[in-house]
Amino acid sequence: MKQIFKKDHKHLKVKDYIKSGDFFQLYKDNNSGIVWTFLDKNHNHESYYLTDNYIPHKEKKGFFGFLYLFVQKIMFRYKLKNLKNHINKNKTVLDYGSGDGRFAEYLNQLRIKTMTYDPLVNKVDESQPFTSQTTENQVDTIMMWHVLEHIPDLHSSIKAIYNSIKNKGSLVIAVPNIDSFDSKLYKESWAGFDVPRHLYHFNHESLISFIEKQGFVYNYKKPLIFDSFYVSILSEKNRNNPFGILIGLTIGLISNFFALFSTNYSSSFYVFTKD
């Protein structure tokens, strides 16, 4: 990973709970407000995704899997409702970092033309943007659901994304929020850090400021309310709490309650436009 931010302040030292058990130092860049994960020169980043424990691409089974997929369907409707001006039958949409591809499938079933690209599963449909051969202004909306924090070279990637979007088009970005109640409570055990797969860690201000500096205009943000429950349950698992599900659900509820006043939900999605 190309180091683009400064080591102005040591934030936390966080363990990789999913695969290696290794610890990674997080630093804060005071100028941007972005917290980032330090990786040494011999770091093999791809290897940290190659595990059955990595949930975003893991087949969901059992009751937890059923609940996950049930909530996922609710969130599909919620996302579409709150993005109706950016995702509709008159738009061409790209789901970048599409994971299991279910949201794109949902949109395509509604006859909203949606392409997918996910380097982790090598899934490319119709178009493979973000290469030097990319045709500029080819899509109306690019969605990045919990993807930005994984991208090694932020500046060049956002520049390519900007060039791929049509004029007056949209960029939708969802990221965890390091200023949320659950993040501050769990600290180094917070599952939202997910080191070293998450390379960057944002709050509202740092995310909006960074994307605006790349040429986009901020429009609005919306909370992803269920994320606090999911992340809190995983954080309790990191703590080896035998009552993790019950406690995690409680913490998720408390986090959402405080966020009603602070807007610091566990994660949110942000909508930007290209002028």
N, C-alpha and C positions, 0 to 999 in steps of 0.2 A: 504494500500500500504506500502510495506517495504521500509523504507527510506534508500537509498543507496548513495545519494549525499549530499553534505554539503550546509549549508546556508551561503555561503561565501559573497554573495551580493544580496540585494533586487533588483529584476528586475522591476516588475510592479505589480500592484494590478488590477486584471481583473474580470469583471462581467460575470456570466453565462447568456447569452442573450437568450438561447434557452428554458430553463425550469424554473429555480428557482429564478433568479435575485440575487443569492448570489454572494459575492465577494470572490476571491481566490488570495492569495499571491503567486507570482512566485519568486523563488530564482535561482541564478546562482551558480553552482559549478565551482570554478575557475580552478580546476585541469583538469576536463574533458571538460569544456566549455559548458556543458549541462545546460539548464534552465529547472526547474522542478516545478510542481504545488504542493503546500503544502496542505495536507488534514488532518483534525483532526481525533482523534481516533474513533469518533462516525460516521464518514462519511459512508454513504450507497451508494457506487459507482454505483451499477447497476441501482438504481432508476433514475439517471440522464440520462439514455438512454431511459427510458420508457415514451416517449412523441411523439406525432404525428409530432412535429416540428423538430425531428431529421432527417435531410434530407437524409443521406446515405441509409437509409432503408425505406424511405417514397415513396409512389407511386407518380410519377411525373405527374402533370395534367396541362392543359391549355397551353398557349403559352410558358411560361417559361419551363414547363415540356417537350414540344416538342423540344425546343432549347437545353435543357440539353441532351436529348436522341440523338439528331442529332450530337452534339459535341462529345458525348460519343462514337458513332460509328466511328467518325474520329480518335479519340484517340486510339481506339482498333487497327486500322490499323497502326497507328504511333508506338504504343508500340511493336506490332509484328515485324514491319520492323526493329526496333532498337534492337530487342532481338532475331533475327533469329538464332543466334548461341546457344541460351540458351532455346528457346521455338520453337520446331519444331516436326515433326512427329516421330522423333527418340528419343524424350525425354518424360519422365513422369513428369507432372507438378502438383504442388499443389498450389492453390490460397487460402492462409490463410487470413482470414478476408474478405471473398469474397463478403460481402454485398448483393446486389441483384442478384449476380451470373451471370450477363450478359456477363462479359468478359470470364468466364469459358465456358459458352454456345457457345460463338463465337468461341473459340478455339476448342471445341469439334466438332463443325460443320465443321471445317477444318481438322478433324481427328487427332488433337493433343490431346492426352490423358491428360485430366485435371480434377483433383479432387478438391473438395471445402471443406472448413471448416470455419464456422463462428459461434462463441459461442453466438452472439447476436440473431441470428435467428435459432439457434440449427440446422443448416444445415450441415449434414455430408454425404459425398458421397464416398463410397468405403473404405476410410481410415480415422481414427481419430488419427492423430499424436499427439505428445507432451504429452503423458502419459508415465507412467513407463513401460507400455507394448509395447511401440513403437519399431518396428523393425528398426534397424539402417540401414543407407544407402539405403533407400527405394525409394527415388525420385531423379530425376535429377535436378529439379529446384523448388524452393519455391519462390512465389511472395507475397509481402506484400505491397499492395497499400494503403497508408495512414492508416496503422495499427500499426506500431511500437510505435507511440506516445500514443497509447491507452493501451499498455500492462503493467500491474502493476509490475510484477517482470521481469525486463529486462534481468538480467544475466541468470537466470535459463531457461527462455524462449528461449533465443538465443542459449544457450548450447543444449537444446533439438532440436532446429531447425538444428543446426550444425550436430548433431548425425543422424538426419533424412535424410540428404542430402548425396547422393553418393559421393565418392571421385571424385574430378574434377568437381563436380556439382556446381550449381549457386544459389545465393540468390539475389533477386531483392527487393529493398526497396525504397518506395516513401514517402517523408515527406515534410511538409511545411518548409520554410526557414526563420528563424527569422532575417536574414540579408538582406532580399529582400527590395526593395524600398517601396512596399505597407505595409510591416510590420513596417518599420520605420516611415512611414507617419501616419498610423492609430493608432499606439501604442496600448493602452489598448483596443481600439475598433476593433482591427484587428481580423477578423473572424478566422484566422489561429490558434489563441490560443485556442479557443473552450473549455474553462475550464468548469467543471473539467474533461471532457471526454478525453481531451488531457493532459496526465500526464507529458510528456516530450516534449521539444521544442529544435530543432537542427538548426545549420548552417552546411555548407559543412564540415568544419574541425572537429566539434564535432561528427557528425554522422560517418564519415569515420574512425576517430580515435577509437571510441567506438567499431564499428563492427570489425575492424582489431584486436583489443585486445581480441576478442572472437575467434580468429583463422582464420578468413577469409582474403582474399587478395582482395584489391580494384582494379577494372578494369577500369570503366569509369562511367560517369554520363550523363544524357540527361534531358533537361528541359521539364516540362509539361506546355506548353505555355498558354493554356486556363485557367489554375488555377488562374492566376492573375486577370482575368476578373471576374470569379466566386467569388473569395474571396473578391475582392474589392466591388462588388455589395452587398454581405452579410455584409461587414464592413460598408457600407453606410446605410444599413438597421439598423445596430446596433446604428448608429448615428441618426436614425429617419429622414433621409434626403428624402423629397418627390421627389427629382430628382435623387434618388440613382442609378437607372439603368444607366442613361446617365453619371453621374459622375463616377460611378464604372467602366464603360467601358473605360472611358478616363484614369482613374488612372491605370487600367490594361494595357492599351497600353503604357503608360509612363513607368510603371514598367518593361515591356518587353524590351523597348528601352534601358533603363539603363543597363539591364541585358546582353545586347549584348556585353557590355564592361567589366562588373564586373563578369558575369556568375551567379549573385545572382538573379535567377528567383524566383517567388513566391513559387514554389515547383519544385523538380526534382526527377528523380528516379536514383538510384545508383545500379551498378552491381558488385557483389563480387563473388569470387570463393572459393571453398574449396579445398585446396591443400593436 
